[in-house]
Amino acid sequence: RIPGGTFTMGTDAPGVSGDGEAPARRVCVSSFHIGATEVSVAQWAAFARASGHATDAERFGWSFVFEGHATELANVASSQSVAAAPWWIRVDGADWRHPRGPDSDALAPGDPGGEPGGMREHPVVHVSWHDAHAFCAAAFPGGRLPTEAEWERAAGRGAPLGGGGGGGGG
């Protein structure tokens, strides 16, 4: 349980202008419940297997990947990026199971070009709001996704007013 309260969210010195993190502002949230950790790849795999849920990225056949995390093959094959953030590249075949590109496997013991021990306990990626909502409804009946302000508060980025230090972005 995260206690409610008023805190500063955002920043007056954003790292990337136009990212929606400015200005710093006072936000008040009520108490709420949230999972202690992000949803892991292993948890998502169990959900997908049990429910048959296909993510938006799986249905679209592609997702954006941070260029520095994409496999070499994915980097070479990519021909499109986000205009305002060119480090995000379109990777055909990228999804929660193939987070770095189609030649990666988050469930493998050693992801090629990734983690030697695999990524099963890493937070799942390439999951849209719709996908997260479906997981939440299945895993926590009656539950809901947190708002951005609740997420910031739970992540410890929201500094209580008068507590010194501003809230972080992101």
Disulfide bonds with the S-S distance in Angstrom:
none
